Amino acid sequence: MDATFAGTGAAPAPLLQGLWEYVRAGQEEILLSPYLPASCALLMHVLLCAPFLALDALGSVCQRVRSWRITAGSDPPPTPRQWLDCFCRILCRYVTVVLPASALFQRLRSPRLPELAPSCWQLFVEVLACVLLFDAFFFVWHYYIHRIPWLYRSIHKAHHQHRNPFALAAQDASSAELLSLLLLSLSCAWLLGCHPLSEVIFHLLNSWLAVEDHCGYNLPLASHRLFPFLGGAPHHQTHHKIKCFNYAPYFTHWDHLFGTYRPPVLDPRESRECRAQ
């Protein structure tokens, strides 16, 4: 969060300015803490997963909820014990590696808090640019981590223990992978010189999209249904079943351009066929 307000010809919106002043008031020490990004990343992830934990619980008594699961009729939803074990693994990796390493990165960034909030247009452009840049960087990183065997075994294989991922499993990965993804998202905002408020919105959106990608549900109002250029959970769950396709995290254009796109596997019979590949 090291960008100062760059004049864009538009004054900050009164609502955003009021929000920014409220956030900044007496909170500079907390906002500039090098431990804040990793701590917020973990907290946001857990909170955003809560609705899907509720859906998994409701699925045992509600047929409608079960019908939304991508693997409906083939695999049961994760158990509470699986959720707890997954959370413990993630927490351990954050505390031992991600938190101290990302704190060092933040100290090198030397973030500052500008006095002015961004304009609405600046906020929109910066958040969109961050999401697009992260999607591109992640595609390249993800593609090569699958193509180089020792990288896959040492960094990414732990994440692929979930053939049918669930929301919390979005961050059930090796310490090296968790750290690389956090640094990648922080670097996108840093490279683009984003306003801190834009960076916060980007991280919130990024966390939500990652959770939704791994949730295991094809919900009626899911993001990929509202915005067809997004892949969503069906797109990413296909990657977990057939590892050499669908590398992009959110959008589908990179997979289309590089010939790595595979239509989502939604039928349980197709899912069983994929296991043989």
C-alpha positions as CSV (number, residue, x, y, z in Angstrom):
1,M,0.0,0.0,0.0
2,D,2.6,2.5,-1.0
3,A,0.9,4.6,-3.6
4,T,0.2,8.3,-3.1
5,F,-2.8,9.9,-4.7
6,A,-1.9,10.4,-8.3
7,G,-3.9,13.2,-9.9
8,T,-6.3,11.7,-12.4
9,G,-8.3,14.8,-13.1
10,A,-11.1,13.6,-10.9
11,A,-11.7,14.6,-7.3
12,P,-12.1,11.8,-4.7
13,A,-15.8,10.9,-4.2
14,P,-17.1,12.4,-0.9
15,L,-18.3,8.9,0.2
16,L,-14.9,7.4,-0.5
17,Q,-13.1,10.3,1.1
18,G,-15.2,10.0,4.2
19,L,-14.6,6.3,4.4
20,W,-10.9,6.7,3.9
21,E,-10.6,9.4,6.6
22,Y,-12.6,7.1,9.0
23,V,-10.3,4.2,8.3
24,R,-7.1,6.3,8.7
25,A,-8.2,8.1,11.9
26,G,-5.9,6.9,14.6
27,Q,-5.2,3.7,12.8
28,E,-2.0,4.4,10.9
29,E,0.1,2.1,13.1
30,I,-2.2,-0.8,12.5
31,L,-2.7,-0.1,8.8
32,L,1.1,0.1,8.3
33,S,1.9,-3.0,10.3
34,P,3.9,-5.4,8.2
35,Y,1.8,-8.3,9.6
36,L,-1.5,-6.9,8.4
37,P,-1.6,-8.3,4.8
38,A,-1.1,-11.9,5.8
39,S,-3.3,-11.7,8.9
40,C,-6.1,-10.1,6.9
41,A,-5.6,-12.7,4.0
42,L,-6.2,-15.6,6.4
43,L,-9.1,-13.9,8.3
44,M,-10.8,-12.9,5.0
45,H,-10.4,-16.4,3.7
46,V,-12.0,-18.0,6.7
47,L,-14.9,-15.6,6.8
48,L,-15.6,-15.9,3.1
49,C,-15.6,-19.7,3.5
50,A,-18.3,-19.6,6.2
51,P,-21.3,-19.6,3.8
52,F,-20.0,-22.7,2.0
53,L,-19.5,-24.5,5.3
54,A,-23.2,-23.8,6.0
55,L,-24.1,-25.1,2.5
56,D,-22.1,-28.3,3.2
57,A,-24.0,-28.7,6.5
58,L,-27.4,-28.1,4.8
59,G,-26.6,-30.5,2.0
60,S,-27.1,-33.4,4.4
61,V,-30.8,-32.5,4.9
62,C,-31.7,-30.4,1.8
63,Q,-31.9,-32.0,-1.7
64,R,-31.9,-28.6,-3.4
65,V,-28.5,-27.7,-1.9
66,R,-27.1,-31.2,-2.8
67,S,-28.2,-30.6,-6.4
68,W,-26.0,-27.5,-6.6
69,R,-22.9,-29.5,-5.9
70,I,-20.8,-30.1,-9.0
71,T,-20.2,-33.7,-7.9
72,A,-23.8,-34.3,-6.9
73,G,-24.6,-38.0,-6.9
74,S,-20.9,-39.1,-7.0
75,D,-19.0,-37.7,-4.0
76,P,-20.3,-36.5,-0.6
77,P,-19.6,-33.0,0.7
78,P,-16.5,-32.6,3.0
79,T,-17.1,-33.5,6.6
80,P,-16.6,-31.1,9.6
81,R,-13.4,-33.1,10.4
82,Q,-12.0,-32.4,6.9
83,W,-12.8,-28.7,7.4
84,L,-11.0,-28.7,10.7
85,D,-8.0,-30.6,9.5
86,C,-7.7,-28.2,6.5
87,F,-8.0,-25.1,8.7
88,C,-5.2,-26.4,11.1
89,R,-2.9,-27.1,8.2
90,I,-3.4,-23.6,6.7
91,L,-3.0,-21.9,10.1
92,C,0.2,-23.7,10.8
93,R,1.7,-22.7,7.5
94,Y,0.7,-19.0,7.9
95,V,2.1,-18.8,11.4
96,T,5.4,-20.5,10.6
97,V,6.2,-19.2,7.1
98,V,3.7,-16.9,5.4
99,L,3.3,-14.3,8.2
100,P,7.1,-13.6,8.9
101,A,8.1,-13.8,5.2
102,S,5.3,-11.4,4.0
103,A,6.1,-9.1,6.9
104,L,9.7,-8.8,5.6
105,F,8.3,-8.0,2.1
106,Q,6.1,-5.3,3.5
107,R,9.0,-3.7,5.3
108,L,10.9,-3.5,2.0
109,R,7.8,-1.9,0.4
110,S,7.8,0.9,3.0
111,P,4.0,1.6,2.5
112,R,2.5,5.1,3.0
113,L,-1.0,6.3,3.5
114,P,-2.1,9.2,1.3
115,E,-4.4,11.9,2.6
116,L,-6.8,11.7,-0.3
117,A,-9.1,8.8,-1.3
118,P,-9.2,7.7,-4.9
119,S,-12.0,8.8,-7.2
120,C,-14.6,6.2,-8.1
121,W,-13.1,5.8,-11.6
122,Q,-9.6,5.4,-10.2
123,L,-10.8,2.8,-7.8
124,F,-12.6,0.9,-10.5
125,V,-9.7,1.0,-12.9
126,E,-7.1,0.0,-10.4
127,V,-9.1,-2.9,-9.0
128,L,-9.8,-4.2,-12.5
129,A,-6.1,-3.8,-13.6
130,C,-5.0,-5.7,-10.5
131,V,-7.4,-8.6,-11.1
132,L,-6.3,-8.8,-14.8
133,L,-2.6,-8.6,-14.0
134,F,-2.9,-11.2,-11.2
135,D,-4.9,-13.5,-13.5
136,A,-2.1,-13.2,-16.2
137,F,0.8,-13.7,-13.7
138,F,-1.0,-16.6,-12.1
139,F,-1.7,-18.3,-15.4
140,V,2.1,-18.3,-16.3
141,W,3.1,-19.4,-12.8
142,H,0.5,-22.1,-12.7
143,Y,1.3,-23.4,-16.2
144,Y,5.0,-23.8,-15.5
145,I,4.6,-25.2,-12.0
146,H,2.6,-28.0,-13.7
147,R,5.1,-28.5,-16.5
148,I,8.3,-28.7,-14.4
149,P,8.0,-31.9,-12.4
150,W,10.2,-31.0,-9.4
151,L,8.3,-27.7,-9.0
152,Y,5.0,-29.5,-9.0
153,R,6.2,-32.1,-6.5
154,S,7.8,-29.7,-4.1
155,I,5.3,-26.8,-4.3
156,H,2.0,-27.6,-5.9
157,K,1.2,-31.2,-5.3
158,A,-0.1,-30.7,-1.8
159,H,-2.9,-28.5,-3.2
160,H,-3.9,-31.2,-5.6
161,Q,-4.7,-33.7,-2.9
162,H,-8.2,-32.4,-3.3
163,R,-9.8,-33.9,-6.5
164,N,-13.1,-32.4,-5.4
165,P,-12.0,-29.2,-3.6
166,F,-14.1,-27.2,-1.1
167,A,-14.0,-23.6,-0.2
168,L,-11.4,-23.7,2.6
169,A,-9.1,-25.8,0.4
170,A,-8.3,-22.8,-1.8
171,Q,-5.5,-22.1,0.7
172,D,-4.7,-25.7,1.5
173,A,-1.3,-25.6,-0.2
174,S,2.3,-25.8,0.7
175,S,3.9,-22.9,2.6
176,A,5.9,-22.0,-0.5
177,E,2.8,-21.8,-2.6
178,L,0.8,-19.8,-0.1
179,L,3.6,-17.3,0.2
180,S,4.1,-17.0,-3.5
181,L,0.4,-16.3,-4.1
182,L,0.3,-13.7,-1.3
183,L,3.5,-12.0,-2.6
184,L,2.1,-12.2,-6.2
185,S,-1.1,-10.3,-5.2
186,L,0.8,-7.7,-3.2
187,S,3.2,-7.2,-6.1
188,C,0.4,-6.6,-8.6
189,A,-0.9,-3.7,-6.5
190,W,2.6,-2.4,-5.9
191,L,3.6,-2.5,-9.6
192,L,0.4,-0.7,-10.6
193,G,0.9,2.0,-7.9
194,C,-2.6,1.4,-6.5
195,H,-4.2,3.5,-3.9
196,P,-4.4,1.6,-0.6
197,L,-8.2,1.6,-0.7
198,S,-8.1,0.1,-4.2
199,E,-5.6,-2.5,-3.0
200,V,-8.0,-3.5,-0.1
201,I,-10.9,-4.0,-2.5
202,F,-8.7,-6.0,-4.9
203,H,-7.6,-8.3,-2.1
204,L,-11.2,-8.8,-1.0
205,L,-12.3,-9.6,-4.5
206,N,-9.3,-11.8,-5.1
207,S,-10.1,-13.8,-1.9
208,W,-13.7,-14.2,-2.8
209,L,-13.0,-15.4,-6.4
210,A,-10.5,-17.9,-5.0
211,V,-13.0,-19.3,-2.5
212,E,-15.7,-19.4,-5.1
213,D,-13.4,-21.2,-7.5
214,H,-12.8,-24.0,-5.0
215,C,-16.3,-24.1,-3.4
216,G,-17.5,-27.2,-5.3
217,Y,-20.9,-25.6,-6.0
218,N,-22.5,-24.5,-9.3
219,L,-24.8,-22.0,-7.7
220,P,-27.6,-20.2,-9.6
221,L,-26.2,-16.8,-8.9
222,A,-22.5,-17.7,-9.0
223,S,-20.1,-15.2,-10.6
224,H,-19.5,-17.3,-13.7
225,R,-23.2,-17.3,-14.4
226,L,-23.5,-13.6,-14.0
227,F,-20.3,-12.9,-16.0
228,P,-19.7,-15.5,-18.7
229,F,-16.0,-14.5,-19.1
230,L,-15.3,-16.0,-15.7
231,G,-14.6,-19.7,-15.3
232,G,-15.8,-20.2,-11.8
233,A,-16.0,-23.3,-9.8
234,P,-16.8,-25.7,-12.7
235,H,-13.8,-24.4,-14.7
236,H,-11.4,-24.8,-11.8
237,Q,-12.8,-28.1,-10.5
238,T,-12.1,-29.5,-14.0
239,H,-8.5,-28.5,-13.5
240,H,-8.4,-30.5,-10.2
241,K,-9.6,-33.5,-12.1
242,I,-7.6,-33.1,-15.3
243,K,-4.4,-31.3,-14.3
244,C,-3.2,-30.2,-17.7
245,F,-6.1,-27.9,-18.5
246,N,-7.7,-24.7,-17.2
247,Y,-4.6,-23.0,-15.6
248,A,-6.1,-19.5,-15.3
249,P,-7.6,-18.8,-11.9
250,Y,-10.6,-16.5,-12.9
251,F,-10.9,-15.6,-16.5
252,T,-10.9,-18.1,-19.4
253,H,-9.2,-16.1,-22.2
254,W,-5.6,-17.2,-21.4
255,D,-6.6,-20.9,-21.6
256,H,-8.4,-20.3,-24.9
257,L,-5.4,-18.4,-26.3
258,F,-2.9,-21.1,-25.4
259,G,-5.0,-24.1,-26.1
260,T,-5.3,-25.3,-22.5
261,Y,-9.0,-24.7,-22.1
262,R,-11.3,-27.7,-21.3
263,P,-15.1,-27.3,-20.9
264,P,-16.2,-27.9,-17.3
265,V,-17.0,-31.4,-16.2
266,L,-20.4,-31.2,-14.5
267,D,-21.8,-34.7,-15.1
268,P,-20.8,-37.2,-12.5
269,R,-20.3,-39.8,-15.2
270,E,-17.9,-37.6,-17.0
271,S,-16.1,-37.1,-13.7
272,R,-15.6,-40.8,-13.4
273,E,-14.2,-41.0,-16.9
274,C,-11.7,-38.2,-16.0
275,R,-10.3,-40.4,-13.3
276,A,-9.0,-42.8,-15.8
277,Q,-7.0,-40.1,-17.7
